Amino acid sequence: MQELRDKYLNAVADVTDEAALEEIRLAALGKKGEISLKMRELGKMTPEERQTTGKALNVLKDEIDAALRAKKAALADAALDARLREEWLDVTLPGRPRRQGTIHPVSQVMDEVTAIFADMGFAVAEGPQIEDDWHNFDALNIAPEHPARQEHDTFFMHRDEGDDRPPHVLRTHTSPVQIRAMLEQGAPIRVIAPGRVYRMDMDQTHTPMFHQVEGLAIGKDISMANLKWVLEEFCKAFFEVDGVELRFRASHFPFTEPSAEVDIRCSWEGGSLKIGEGDDWMEILGSGMVHPKVLESAGIDPNEWQGFAFGIGIDRLAMLKYGIPDLRAFFESDLRWLKHYGFSALDLPTVAGGLSR
């Protein structure tokens, strides 16, 4: 017994890796190990010999097993120490900076527009993107024969056979939000309605979904002069210029009378857009005085109240401010479109250096 003890305890003490340690364990305590074979011989012994030898073998087995476990723990600690020395890391060093994305230019412009009009006392009104035929067309004085009510201009929702409910559409403008706001709040009222709108426009300069903000102000003495002041103040704040000149051109919209397209004085000299100077004019929005029939549809007496309304394309404003002439930059999943026009989705956008045409 003493010979076996010295043999395996010395072997365990001298081993230098876990693989060799496992070989020692198998040689001593495995199914065919020396001590295991000695245990099998107990059945051939007399009861007196079995009692004495069995006790000694069990003590030896436990002692060798304890030595194996201790050695395995020591080898693991030594390996960890060596790894820590080799893979030393200075945890006091500053972390590597990671680039962070920023808000999309369309969303940023929507926030900017909202903030500017909020400073002028306009609240934000919201409504559903799936609208019924009345809110989207009838209440806005859009006649049944108007082209906007045709399927080639508007997305109509599918109806199952036998479903006789009024038609529903993907809203073609945010004007239905104005109707809902007037029905809910009455007059006087001053709101803007930003959001997504949908039309069957699919070509190089149009997309079937775009963003729009419409404004509405109803009072007893509101006039076109008030409309002009509001739009001038908005343009000065949005384009960050001290002065702007707007030109109103007579136009027609079913929901306003009189109606006007609004142009802004600008310059394209050197291929860069400059607002408020130059000899060029650029159309930026449509506007007018709210039609009396629209007021009546919203439950407001047109003999007592009057007001103005306007609509601006947010995508167009973003393109002008950031010099992005291609709509694909806003809607393609490939961010290289934005980078191509000087706006990185991972950098803060700026307006420095003018806007390229």
MARZA-273841 format. One record per residue (C-alpha): residue in one letter; x, y, z; residue number from 1. Coordinates in steps of 0.02 Angstrom, whole numbers. Layout:
 res     xx     yy     zz   n
   A      X      Y      Z NUM
...
This chain:
 res     xx     yy     zz   n
   M      0      0      0   1
   Q    139    119     45   2
   E    220     90   -123   3
   L     59    134   -217   4
   R     36    285   -107   5
   D    210    354   -139   6
   K    199    314   -325   7
   Y     41    412   -359   8
   L     63    555   -235   9
   N    235    590   -307  10
   A    166    581   -485  11
   V     28    705   -440  12
   A    153    822   -360  13
   D    266    823   -514  14
   V    131    841   -650  15
   T    128   1008   -744  16
   D    -32   1004   -849  17
   E   -211    943   -834  18
   A   -197    816   -974  19
   A    -56    723   -883  20
   L   -154    738   -720  21
   E   -303    651   -801  22
   E   -189    507   -857  23
   I   -132    484   -676  24
   R   -312    480   -616  25
   L   -358    345   -741  26
   A   -203    242   -698  27
   A   -246    246   -513  28
   L   -434    263   -496  29
   G   -505    221   -668  30
   K   -602     60   -699  31
   K   -440    -28   -745  32
   G   -331     74   -627  33
   E   -216     -9   -501  34
   I   -316     35   -348  35
   S   -480    -15   -431  36
   L   -406   -184   -474  37
   K   -347   -205   -294  38
   M   -526   -172   -236  39
   R   -589   -314   -345  40
   E   -470   -436   -260  41
   L   -557   -410    -91  42
   G   -684   -545   -134  43
   K   -549   -680   -135  44
   M   -488   -636     40  45
   T   -542   -701    209  46
   P   -660   -591    309  47
   E   -519   -535    423  48
   E   -404   -490    276  49
   R   -548   -406    182  50
   Q   -585   -293    330  51
   T   -406   -237    353  52
   T   -359   -222    168  53
   G   -524   -141    116  54
   K   -506     -6    247  55
   A   -328     32    191  56
   L   -377     38      7  57
   N   -520    159     42  58
   V   -404    274    140  59
   L   -278    267     -2  60
   K   -413    299   -133  61
   D   -478    452    -39  62
   E   -303    520    -13  63
   I   -256    506   -197  64
   D   -424    580   -252  65
   A   -398    729   -135  66
   A   -223    755   -204  67
   L   -289    750   -383  68
   R   -423    879   -345  69
   A   -302    995   -257  70
   K   -178    982   -399  71
   K   -313   1017   -529  72
   A   -364   1174   -436  73
   A   -183   1229   -423  74
   L   -153   1203   -610  75
   A   -311   1304   -650  76
   D   -255   1447   -538  77
   A    -83   1446   -617  78
   A   -159   1449   -793  79
   L   -269   1596   -744  80
   D   -122   1691   -672  81
   A    -22   1663   -830  82
   R   -167   1720   -938  83
   L   -191   1877   -835  84
   R     -7   1918   -853  85
   E    -11   1890  -1041  86
   E   -179   1976  -1073  87
   W   -154   2123   -957  88
   L   -277   2266   -989  89
   D   -271   2442   -924  90
   V   -451   2470   -870  91
   T   -414   2654   -835  92
   L   -397   2692  -1022  93
   P   -544   2790  -1097  94
   G   -668   2689  -1200  95
   R   -670   2693  -1389  96
   P   -797   2820  -1453  97
   R   -945   2748  -1549  98
   R  -1036   2846  -1683  99
   Q  -1218   2875  -1644 100
   G  -1358   2903  -1767 101
   T  -1462   3061  -1770 102
   I  -1640   3105  -1813 103
   H  -1692   3089  -1996 104
   P  -1696   3257  -2089 105
   V  -1884   3242  -2121 106
   S  -1919   3210  -1936 107
   Q  -1803   3352  -1888 108
   V  -1891   3473  -2005 109
   M  -2060   3419  -1937 110
   D  -1998   3458  -1761 111
   E  -1928   3626  -1817 112
   V  -2090   3675  -1905 113
   T  -2193   3625  -1753 114
   A  -2082   3728  -1636 115
   I  -2091   3883  -1747 116
   F  -2280   3881  -1760 117
   A  -2295   3842  -1574 118
   D  -2206   4006  -1540 119
   M  -2344   4092  -1640 120
   G  -2481   4011  -1536 121
   F  -2525   3862  -1647 122
   A  -2568   3699  -1559 123
   V  -2535   3529  -1639 124
   A  -2687   3430  -1696 125
   E  -2683   3247  -1748 126
   G  -2802   3130  -1837 127
   P  -2813   2956  -1916 128
   Q  -2717   2912  -2073 129
   I  -2863   2807  -2134 130
   E  -3005   2930  -2162 131
   D  -3186   2916  -2211 132
   D  -3246   2993  -2373 133
   W  -3338   3135  -2285 134
   H  -3191   3203  -2183 135
   N  -3067   3185  -2326 136
   F  -3175   3256  -2466 137
   D  -3355   3312  -2432 138
   A  -3320   3419  -2279 139
   L  -3181   3506  -2376 140
   N  -3296   3557  -2521 141
   I  -3216   3432  -2639 142
   A  -3353   3386  -2764 143
   P  -3389   3205  -2814 144
   E  -3324   3238  -2989 145
   H  -3158   3309  -2926 146
   P  -3006   3213  -2994 147
   A  -2941   3184  -2817 148
   R  -3089   3068  -2787 149
   Q  -3041   2952  -2928 150
   E  -2952   2788  -2897 151
   H  -2804   2840  -3004 152
   D  -2768   2982  -2882 153
   T  -2815   2910  -2713 154
   F  -2789   2748  -2616 155
   F  -2962   2680  -2575 156
   M  -2980   2544  -2443 157
   H  -3043   2374  -2503 158
   R  -3223   2330  -2462 159
   D  -3291   2153  -2455 160
   E  -3440   2113  -2563 161
   G  -3598   2170  -2476 162
   D  -3507   2297  -2366 163
   D  -3607   2457  -2393 164
   R  -3512   2569  -2274 165
   P  -3452   2738  -2345 166
   P  -3283   2730  -2432 167
   H  -3124   2747  -2331 168
   V  -2959   2811  -2400 169
   L  -2780   2838  -2351 170
   R  -2792   3025  -2316 171
   T  -2735   3130  -2463 172
   H  -2692   3280  -2352 173
   T  -2698   3327  -2169 174
   S  -2847   3443  -2198 175
   P  -2967   3314  -2121 176
   V  -2875   3345  -1958 177
   Q  -2929   3528  -1970 178
   I  -3110   3474  -1991 179
   R  -3099   3359  -1840 180
   A  -3016   3497  -1737 181
   M  -3151   3624  -1780 182
   L  -3290   3499  -1742 183
   E  -3211   3462  -1574 184
   Q  -3152   3635  -1520 185
   G  -3260   3756  -1619 186
   A  -3201   3935  -1646 187
   P  -3088   4026  -1617 188
   I  -2951   3901  -1656 189
   R  -2769   3902  -1709 190
   V  -2689   3734  -1751 191
   I  -2564   3648  -1865 192
   A  -2583   3469  -1926 193
   P  -2419   3383  -1971 194
   G  -2413   3203  -2031 195
   R  -2404   3074  -2170 196
   V  -2517   3086  -2322 197
   Y  -2543   2968  -2470 198
   R  -2575   2998  -2655 199
   M  -2556   2898  -2815 200
   D  -2406   3001  -2869 201
   M  -2262   2891  -2922 202
   D  -2130   2972  -3031 203
   Q  -1958   3051  -3016 204
   T  -2018   3195  -2909 205
   H  -2164   3115  -2816 206
   T  -2188   2971  -2696 207
   P  -2351   2886  -2644 208
   M  -2318   2932  -2462 209
   F  -2250   3100  -2407 210
   H  -2262   3222  -2262 211
   Q  -2363   3380  -2247 212
   V  -2405   3512  -2119 213
   E  -2563   3615  -2134 214
   G  -2608   3768  -2032 215
   L  -2778   3838  -1984 216
   A  -2828   3997  -1893 217
   I  -3010   4046  -1865 218
   G  -3066   4208  -1784 219
   K  -3185   4354  -1808 220
   D  -3064   4476  -1891 221
   I  -2932   4363  -1971 222
   S  -2882   4415  -2148 223
   M  -2757   4377  -2286 224
   A  -2642   4505  -2204 225
   N  -2631   4393  -2050 226
   L  -2593   4244  -2163 227
   K  -2452   4339  -2249 228
   W  -2375   4390  -2083 229
   V  -2380   4213  -2014 230
   L  -2298   4141  -2170 231
   E  -2164   4277  -2173 232
   E  -2121   4246  -1991 233
   F  -2114   4060  -2021 234
   C  -1998   4075  -2172 235
   K  -1880   4193  -2080 236
   A  -1867   4074  -1933 237
   F  -1855   3913  -2035 238
   F  -1728   3973  -2164 239
   E  -1636   4076  -2032 240
   V  -1636   4241  -2126 241
   D  -1677   4417  -2066 242
   G  -1801   4457  -2204 243
   V  -1903   4370  -2338 244
   E  -2015   4429  -2478 245
   L  -2169   4326  -2522 246
   R  -2273   4338  -2679 247
   F  -2455   4280  -2680 248
   R  -2522   4214  -2846 249
   A  -2707   4184  -2872 250
   S  -2749   3999  -2880 251
   H  -2892   3880  -2842 252
   F  -2918   3756  -2701 253
   P  -3092   3687  -2664 254
   F  -3074   3721  -2477 255
   T  -3014   3902  -2484 256
   E  -3083   4059  -2566 257
   P  -2989   4163  -2614 258
   S  -2841   4045  -2639 259
   A  -2659   4084  -2673 260
   E  -2497   3997  -2715 261
   V  -2354   4073  -2617 262
   D  -2183   4106  -2693 263
   I  -2028   4161  -2600 264
   R  -1891   4273  -2669 265
   C  -1726   4181  -2687 266
   S  -1564   4166  -2782 267
   W  -1482   4017  -2867 268
   E  -1320   4109  -2901 269
   G  -1172   3991  -2901 270
   G  -1284   3840  -2890 271
   S  -1331   3875  -2709 272
   L  -1502   3922  -2644 273
   K  -1510   4084  -2546 274
   I  -1676   4137  -2472 275
   G  -1727   4320  -2459 276
   E  -1618   4389  -2598 277
   G  -1596   4381  -2787 278
   D  -1715   4396  -2935 279
   D  -1789   4220  -2937 280
   W  -1951   4158  -2861 281
   M  -1987   3985  -2794 282
   E  -2158   3912  -2751 283
   I  -2161   3841  -2574 284
   L  -2343   3818  -2522 285
   G  -2529   3841  -2555 286
   S  -2646   3946  -2448 287
   G  -2806   4046  -2440 288
   M  -2956   4099  -2337 289
   V  -3060   3952  -2274 290
   H  -3210   3924  -2387 291
   P  -3378   3962  -2303 292
   K  -3441   3787  -2347 293
   V  -3295   3711  -2252 294
   L  -3339   3815  -2099 295
   E  -3520   3758  -2112 296
   S  -3466   3576  -2124 297
   A  -3368   3599  -1962 298
   G  -3517   3677  -1873 299
   I  -3449   3856  -1877 300
   D  -3556   4002  -1935 301
   P  -3466   4084  -2085 302
   N  -3564   4244  -2055 303
   E  -3479   4264  -1887 304
   W  -3310   4180  -1910 305
   Q  -3177   4178  -2043 306
   G  -2997   4120  -2057 307
   F  -2852   4060  -2161 308
   A  -2772   3893  -2201 309
   F  -2609   3840  -2282 310
   G  -2517   3681  -2326 311
   I  -2330   3648  -2341 312
   G  -2237   3492  -2397 313
   I  -2116   3444  -2259 314
   D  -2010   3337  -2375 315
   R  -1990   3486  -2491 316
   L  -1938   3598  -2347 317
   A  -1809   3468  -2293 318
   M  -1741   3456  -2470 319
   L  -1724   3645  -2481 320
   K  -1642   3663  -2311 321
   Y  -1517   3521  -2331 322
   G  -1488   3535  -2518 323
   I  -1556   3362  -2561 324
   P  -1635   3368  -2735 325
   D  -1677   3182  -2748 326
   L  -1824   3111  -2649 327
   R  -1742   2940  -2647 328
   A  -1623   3006  -2515 329
   F  -1768   3007  -2392 330
   F  -1847   2840  -2429 331
   E  -1710   2721  -2488 332
   S  -1641   2607  -2352 333
   D  -1464   2635  -2418 334
   L  -1394   2780  -2314 335
   R  -1271   2822  -2453 336
   W  -1411   2925  -2533 337
   L  -1407   3044  -2386 338
   K  -1217   3048  -2381 339
   H  -1212   3086  -2568 340
   Y  -1306   3248  -2535 341
   G  -1200   3299  -2387 342
   F  -1307   3229  -2246 343
   S  -1243   3081  -2147 344
   A  -1369   2987  -2042 345
   L  -1230   2966  -1915 346
   D  -1183   3150  -1904 347
   L  -1277   3302  -1842 348
   P  -1351   3395  -1993 349
   T  -1302   3576  -2022 350
   V  -1350   3713  -2143 351
   A  -1176   3788  -2159 352
   G  -1111   3846  -2327 353
   G  -1277   3872  -2416 354
   L  -1384   3742  -2503 355
   S  -1341   3661  -2668 356
   R  -1475   3664  -2802 357
